[in-house]
Amino acid sequence: MSSTPREALPGIQRLGWINLFANAADQIATVALPIVYVSKLAGDAGDTSILTMAATLPLLIFSLPFGALADRIQARSLLLTGECIRLVSLVGLILILLQPQPSLALISLLAIGGGTGTVAFQVAAPTLVAKATSGTTRQQLNSSIELARSIAVTAGPPLAGVLVSLAGGSVALAVAAALVLTAVLAALRLPVVAEQPALKRRIRDDFAEGMRFTWRNPWLKPILLVSMFFNLGWYVLLGVIVAWANTELHMTSIGIGAMFACYGLGMIAGAGFMKRKGALLRETTLVQIGPWCGFAFASLVITTMLVQTQLILFLAFFLIGTGPIVWTITTINIRQTVTPASLLGRVSAAIMFASAGGRPIGAGIGYIGFKLGGYPLVFAIALALFGTQALMIGRTTLAKSQADTPEGLPA
């Protein structure tokens, strides 16, 4: 039985808990797999880049189809399906890691399943929020969902490091699978929001409409472009950073988990700031924090080639957590406000396709860079990409507007 938006609001607030469980599981798997491959199976940065590329490939492949589905079917159903696929992939990974010589190809294939769940959630959740909320309530719920994700990103990596170090990769993935199962059970209690039936037409027309609206909108186009360069740079580094930390800075599994926990702590700091003080700053200021924190992150990583101390990486990961979460919350609010409800799934997917879809490409660039020039070339490429998006944001409509909110947006 469907609910009106007002009736659905209390149930939609469960998205924060679902996001907490699903992202904690995702973080455990994301950190555990590279650690196992480098520390237990003698892999290198090329192998970890392949794993990262596989886990993020669904963002490139499924963003647009899932966006069209979110505007055609109940977003709740899409979210549930994605989490079930994530659960199956984790069970498969557990079985593979129990083998004497796990196959990198099979691990990568199953990692795609985990990424599929991520895409489904990132498309479905904003659609559910937009259909059940508005104004301040929407911003607070977006902040709560991102805060839950921040807590998961903080707790997941150190837990992964401890579990891998003390009990092995299979146990770490079993904990992740239990968390996903909890998310599935919570998602089953999400309300079905009453909505107008979708028009029946070709799905490729839906793709085109979402991309066209995003590209022509003066507020959404800059979000798309800046996000694209940010994600390329972020995943160029993310594909090799575990191997760099382990082999060059001599970090243990627990230390690597702590490094990623600093990323989560930064996200908590940024989300907490947005929840309490974000309204005090103009959006023109808020949207610039993330890109410049990204540039600072890349600069600090390069510094570790000269000053090989783990503390620099901890600071770098704190900054890459803090700034981008401010960007995420701010740009989600803008996207939900300027986009008609009937287009929101497709617009969210278009932005994800062009930005987060760059993650597997970034990991692939990192792989090629490592094979051609080692870590120095990889770090230089990442710095150039982060520098591009930091300079770009200052020249966009988002940063140049003198108004508190984009023209035509309700304050």
Secondary structure, 3 states (H helix, E strand, C coil): CEECHHHHHHHHCCHHHHHHHHHHHHHHHHHHHHHHHHHHCCCCHHHHHHHHHHHHHHHHHCHHHHHHHHCCCCHHHHHHHHHHHHHHHHHHHHHHHCCCCCCHHHHHHHHHHHHHHHHHHHHHHHHHHHHHCCHHHHHHHHHHHHHHHHHHHHHHHHHHHHHHHHCCHHHHHHHHHHHHHHHHHHHCCCCEECCCCCCCCCHHHHHHHHHHHHHHCCCHHHHHHHHHHHHHHHHHHHHHHHHHHHHCCCCCHHHHHHHHHHHHHHHHHHHHHHHHCHHHCCHHHHHHHHHHHHHHHHHHHHHCCCCCCHHHHHHHHHHHHHHHHHHHHHHHHHHHHHCCHHHHHHHHHHHHHHCCCHHHHHHHHHHHHHHHHHHHHHHHHHHHHHHHHHHHHCCCHHHHCCCCCCCCCCC
